[in-house]
Amino acid sequence: MEKITTSTITISLLALIIGLGGGYAFASNKTPEANEHMMANGAMMHNQAMNMGGAMDDMMSGLNGKSGDDFDKAFLSEMVVHHQGAVLMAESALKNAKHQEIKDLAQNIITAQKAEIAEMQGWEKSWYGQ
């Protein structure tokens, strides 16, 4: 198992934040408005002026009142979509960013998020047959 470093945690947290804007692409064919994001459960989240606090509240609402397997399933579902959004955003950064530091960060995000997606999907399949 790989040692978790500060940079891994930083990249993961950054990906968590930037992924909020891109997760809709894997859950819907609908093109969202500039201030919308589709959650894993299909609900549209409206980001008023990119209100990240509200976005996190919306993500958390799908977990409220759940525990055990129900919580784990909902958490994994939300996180896979969220990480897929981070990968989409990072792929865009690879193509469009001016600064090499952004491109390097984007590549690190893609690598880390894809590994975590595969891990979470493996857990889902192993635990729940999904």
URGI-V513992 format. One record per residue. RES is the residue in three letters. SS is DSSP state (H for helix, E for strand, - for the rest). OMEGA is omega as a letter, one per 20 degrees, with the letter a starting at -180 (999 if undefined). Layout:
RES/SS/OMEGA  RES/SS/OMEGA
//
This chain:
MET/-/a  GLU/-/r  LYS/-/r  ILE/-/a  THR/-/r  THR/H/a  SER/H/r  THR/H/r  ILE/H/a  THR/H/r  ILE/H/r  SER/H/r  LEU/H/r  LEU/H/r  ALA/H/r  LEU/H/a  ILE/H/a  ILE/H/a  GLY/H/a  LEU/H/a  GLY/H/a  GLY/-/a  GLY/H/a  TYR/H/a  ALA/H/a  PHE/H/a  ALA/-/a  SER/-/r  ASN/-/a  LYS/-/r  THR/-/a  PRO/-/r  GLU/-/a  ALA/-/a  ASN/-/a  GLU/E/r  HIS/E/r  MET/E/r  MET/-/a  ALA/-/a  ASN/-/r  GLY/-/r  ALA/-/r  MET/E/r  MET/E/a  HIS/E/a  ASN/-/r  GLN/H/a  ALA/H/r  MET/H/r  ASN/-/a  MET/H/r  GLY/H/r  GLY/H/r  ALA/H/r  MET/H/r  ASP/H/r  ASP/H/r  MET/H/a  MET/H/a  SER/H/r  GLY/-/a  LEU/-/a  ASN/-/r  GLY/-/a  LYS/-/r  SER/-/r  GLY/H/a  ASP/H/r  ASP/H/r  PHE/H/a  ASP/H/r  LYS/H/a  ALA/H/a  PHE/H/a  LEU/H/r  SER/H/r  GLU/H/a  MET/H/r  VAL/H/r  VAL/H/a  HIS/H/r  HIS/H/r  GLN/H/r  GLY/H/r  ALA/H/r  VAL/H/r  LEU/H/a  MET/H/a  ALA/H/r  GLU/H/r  SER/H/r  ALA/H/r  LEU/H/a  LYS/H/a  ASN/H/a  ALA/-/r  LYS/-/a  HIS/-/r  GLN/H/r  GLU/H/r  ILE/H/r  LYS/H/r  ASP/H/r  LEU/H/a  ALA/H/r  GLN/H/r  ASN/H/r  ILE/H/r  ILE/H/a  THR/H/a  ALA/H/a  GLN/H/r  LYS/H/r  ALA/H/r  GLU/H/r  ILE/H/a  ALA/H/r  GLU/H/a  MET/H/r  GLN/H/r  GLY/H/r  TRP/H/r  GLU/H/a  LYS/H/a  SER/H/a  TRP/H/a  TYR/H/r  GLY/-/a  GLN/-/999
//
